[in-house]
Amino acid sequence: MKIIAIGAVTAGGKTTVVNAVKERIPGTASLHFDDYSFEGEVEDFSRWLSEGADVHVWDLSPLKADIDRLIQSGKYDRLLLDYPFAYEHRMIKDYIDCCIFIDTPLDIALARRILRDNVQSSADEIRVEMDTYLKYARKAYILMQEEQVASADHIIDGAKSLDDIINEVTEIVLNC
């Protein structure tokens, strides 16, 4: 089984692309990082960043167990990981055959996140979100972009149309 990690910043298109590519390629499964609760999960991103942003604080044992289960099932040719760490986390890196990073400009990702997550929010709640983004989250996103761009096998321009991104990722997945 080929395992392909697909990363992007929050609201960068990971889940949408993974789900679309999975539908296009028979024999493909997917696992989504956001579907899990992990021991050591970071709650204070500002502190985590100031302490060096160590991705190994997350205990990815549940994700690893599901990867092992899918491999052992023999049902799939490919596994797409909707996953933020590329080759960085020692528990998962040896499973990954190919890493794709959707390099979505931060303004686009922020707009998508606000539109997706703040439909019922008040203006004051959105202002708090923007303040948090400027103080903490933006730094984490920039760090993530730098690290994943440096280690990804393929980088996709996240400003392209969704159809173009899905087509490009599908082609890469088929050839990994």
Order of alpha helices (4+ residues) and beta strands (2+ residues): beta-alpha-beta-alpha-alpha-beta-beta-alpha-alpha-alpha-beta-alpha
